Amino acid sequence: MEFDITPWINLAIRWLHFITGIAWIGSSFYFVWLDNHLEEPKEKKKGMSGELWSVHGGGFYHKQKYAVAPEQMPDNLHWFKWEAYFTWMSGFALLAIIYYLGADLFLIDRAKMDLSQWQAIGISLAFLVGGWGFYDTLCRSPIGKNNRLTGIIWFFSLVAAAYALTNIFSDRAAFIHIGAIVGTAMAANVFMVIIPNQKKIVASLTAGEEPDPKLGQIGKQRSLHNNYMTLPVLLLMVSNHYPMTFSNPYNWLVIAGLGLVGVMVRHFFNMRHKGKTSPALVVASIVLFIAVMVFATEAEKRSRVDVGDAAVEFRQVQLIVSKHCVMCHTAAPSHEFFDEAPGGILLDRPELITQYAPSIFEQVVTSDIMPLANETGMTDEERALLGKWIEDGAKQ
Ligand code: HEC
């Protein structure tokens, strides 16, 4: 077998993306938790706005917050930014490797829009940059003073983007792009607003001037927005492995519903940290999750073609599979893109088709992930025939 370095590069970058993502989101949770638990300081020094005691790892910690800045610059100051920058960079690298280099197979869905590779990449970048431009303008506008209204407008803009993207790109690529828009806004919040403002505060402290409190407030607002975006963005990243979330004509509504569950769960925790536990919010999140589940299942079922009640013969199944699958799923694929069977899945023998029936159902019937990019133009009827055969017990 020839050595192929691409999957190793993919693995290394994905691993990095996980590690930095965990570090970033972990510190976001931690600092918002910290802020929400601060108490009135016992001995108040100038500029001190709160303090907190905690115990962890065999010792006690005593933290004090200075709402804008202490009177003097401390000798050693820790910043939190590289985890955000590396999460974005590794995420963008993954997007480029999978969806830009493999645009024909993973990004473009010719049944939706017949794009060239460069057009598709252009649209992708426009959404990432445009998303940040829109969100940042919103925050800087008078609306930005009202956090709740800003959040609602941003949420509905993302739903609109989801609707547009699911009509432009393949379903999975569309979902990843919504996640990438949110992730880009989060990283840009750190890079373009939070860190520059903190640098200005540090500069005025060093110059012996009083820092502008507005700089701190703006940073705090963006950091809170980021906190609410964490759970939806995680969901968008894992949704790619769950075809039932994106394999129906209303997938943009499904992801909107699940994203809202994420925001509600985050809100529950932020409230709880302030001492306000809201069981109603827990119940509402669970109910919404179940409602989305029922809706997605129903929407997928209704979108399937009816092929009648007559039993589907195995011969028909074999014909469909050899026409649409075997150019890739065989030991020596004829498809130019693959040197070996993708995912190690072979579909060139009857017993293998039966063996993989449940995965085939998931990949071909309830979703249209396979055949990749549907280059062979598999019809909805052929999918339904495979579905009927599998539902009837996948008999040879
Ligand atoms: C253009 C090449 C290509 C064609 C055509 C193709 N596949 Fe695939 N298939 C892939 C690739 C790439 C993967 C992903 C492997 C991975 O994720 O590691 C895959 C994965 C799969 C998987 C495993 C999915 C999982 O994540 O468990 C199944 C099942 C599958 N294909 C079935 C089919 C069926 C059935 C057809 C025909 C209707 C088909 N494929 C057509 C390239 C193709």
Residues whose N, C-alpha, C, O or C-beta is under 5 A from the ligand:
A	BS01	HEC	H324 C325 C328 H335 P342 G343 I345 S359 I360 Q363 V364 M370 P371 L372
